[in-house]
Amino acid sequence: MLSHSMPAPHAASTPRPPVPVGPPAALPVQEPDNWLHAKGMRMRLDRDDVLFSEGDDAHCWYKVVSGAIRIVKILADGRRYVVDFFLPGDFIGFDAATSYEFTAEAIVESELVSYPRLRVDVALEENPQAGHRLLELALRRLAAAQNQMLLLGRMSAMERIATFLLTLQRRLGDRTPGAATISLAMTRLDIADHLGLTLETVSRMLNQLKRQGVIDLPHPQRICIVKPERLRALAVGANA
């Protein structure tokens, strides 16, 4: 289930003013988003700063350079749902229509590039092939949304945790011989509100995986996947 109480109000809610990015030549030639680079402005957010709020006019896209962003929805009864997490390299807001449907917050100190929509429209006119990149991003977001619906609607608590860890491993895990170490920017409460579980259930499932030797928890913000084959089996419904 989702979180039953709202997080404490944020002390800071306004991002710092953006500063210009470097020239396009500063990026590698193979960088797929070079066509956008000259259109952007760098900006930094402190932990819990609000990037944009639900209902704000969608004037910009954003790309995460470092740190992590969560997008959240506050339900009518006051519960919080964490819709998704955006990590370095991810784009935010390109799928919004005229206004943002969610609120975006910095989980930790983060750096982003802001792309005004008017400048992006000009870039698309100048580089029609960039539209293929935009379609690719849209299809990825659609696939992620479909996977999240399956996760919340059909999976057990253990299947949700296992799937979440494997997804993070694929996105940001540093591989070592026989194991993968994941550095978590998000809190256990963020994970619970993303997976539709309680904080207690998330902690219990992680501790169970640790007791079984599937993962190790050397630090509250680090998870080492010791037995990835077993974790993949649990993600598809094998007995815990």
C-alpha positions, 0 to 999 in steps of 0.5 A, a space after each residue: 500500500 502507499 504511504 499513509 502520511 505526507 512527508 515533512 514540508 520541504 524547507 527549500 522549494 525553489 531551484 537555484 538559477 541556471 547557469 550556461 552549459 559548455 559548448 556542444 564540442 565538450 560532449 563526446 561525438 557518440 553522445 546521442 543528445 548532442 543536438 540538444 546540448 547548445 539549447 540547454 542551461 545547467 542548474 543545481 538543486 539541493 536535496 528536497 528542492 522542487 524542480 516543478 510542481 504538478 500543474 505548472 506550465 511545462 515550459 522545459 525539459 530536463 536531463 539529469 547529469 548527476 544525483 537523482 530526481 523523484 516524481 510524485 503524485 499526492 492522491 486525493 486522500 493525502 497519500 503519496 505515490 512515487 511515480 518514478 525515479 530519474 537517474 543520470 542520463 534520464 530525461 524529465 518532462 518531455 512527455 508532458 503536454 501543456 502542464 506537468 502531471 506530477 511534482 519533481 523533487 531532488 532526492 539528493 543534491 543534483 545537477 540537471 540541464 534545462 531545455 526550454 521547449 521553444 528551443 527544442 522545437 527549433 532544434 527539431 526543425 533544424 535536425 529532423 532525425 532528432 525526432 527519432 530520438 524523441 520517439 525512442 524516449 517516448 517509447 521507453 517511458 511507455 514501456 516503463 509505465 506498463 511495467 509499473 502497472 504490471 508490478 503494482 497489479 500482479 506481483 507479490 511484495 517479494 516479486 516487486 522488491 526483486 524486480 526493483 533491485 534488478 532494474 536498478 542493477 541494470 540502470 546503475 549497478 557497478 559490476 564486480 566479480 560475482 556480484 553487483 553493488 547498487 548505490 541507492 539515492 532513494 530512501 526506503 520510504 521512497 521505495 515503499 511509496 514507489 512499489 505500493 508497499 509499506 516501509 515495514 514490508 520493504 525493510 522485512 523483504 530486504 532483511 529476508 533477502 539478506 538472511 538468504 544470502 541473496 543480497 548484502 546490506 553493507 550500508 543503508 544506501 548500498 545493496 550488494 546483489 550476491 546471487 543474481 540468478 536467485 534474485 531473478 528467480 524470485 522476480 518471476 515468482 519462485 518461492 522465497 
